[in-house]
């Protein structure tokens, strides 16, 4: 079993819909949680960064962490065709010796 | 400010050939990383460096070597390429354990 599980999709939704992307993890030591967005044939870029539990909002994006369930989510409101990309979750523990553990990524397609 | 750059962008090798991928960053970051990305596998860490002159193994280091002679550069070498090393290779850098900034990737095909 992988430490971080993420449905690869593709997830196809109509423009304007609310999108929910999720990752589950098994290591309770994880404290830092990130979402990266990767456009086709490009490198990943950081979208959201959260520490421990709770919600964080940035424009149309909301990141949610539920440590009790070992579950993180990324919500996209009013989705746009330009949001079509692969979304990767990543996480690590507090100890700086630990590297990021990555999900496999979910491919999202927003249909105009 | 170019961020993280990678050369080359594409390469085709024959089995057994060698090559070096170059990563350069102009953000004065201490940490640098080499990942490979394969369909359905996400990003897998090959090697990383926490400072000039240091390197360490990641999750999938076999068949690769690295060097960090200058702070801004991180080289990934394949001494004897194998078809299993066909992948997209990404370099990233960060300030300690902060946000990782990625390069555009190198698409490598080994025949």
Interface residues (C-beta under 8 A of the other chain):
Chain A: X6 X8 X34 X41 X42 X43 X44 X45 X46 X49 X88 X90 X92 X96 X99 X100 X102 X103 X104 X105
Chain B: X4 X33 X40 X41 X42 X43 X44 X45 X48 X58 X90 X92 X96 X97 X99 X100 X101 X102 X103 X104 X105
